[in-house]
């Protein structure tokens, strides 16, 4: 039997291990499903998602558990700016609490530093306590509050983190 036909178990990632990789256009249908499962309002349109997956000013990361895409994060960059912006982060409901958010945030921070950014900024629903707790644990500081920020009128908190020098 060839090595290609029978991969060694030592080479395979554990089925419950969270891995992070760059998202690809082929991931779009699954990313759309994660959006639908995670957000009632303010979802990315399929067109915007496709555009961002190909944009040179965006990095989109996919979190997988085994072979299953279980979350994603999208971070935007502006030419000439040292500020990166987390645009969206989500995971499938049945995978929450497994470290996906933390791993995705780490990937976003590393990508921002690699592009020469020294800060990462984000907005979060004021009532999203689990996400706020994660951001605060990761060292993000609250820098603002916005009334009626979301499509349904919900308020947002703005957080920012000073990143290590690139």
Buried (B, 14 or more C-beta within 10 A) or exposed (E): EEEEEEEEEEEEEEEEEBBBEEBEEEBBEBBBEBBEEBBEEEBBEEEEBBEBBEBEEBBBBBBBBEEEBBBBBBBBBEEEEBBBBBBBBBBBEEBBEBBBBEBBBBBBBBBBBEBEBBBBBBBBBBEBEEBBEBBEEBEBEEEEEEEEBBEEEBBBBBBBBEBEEE
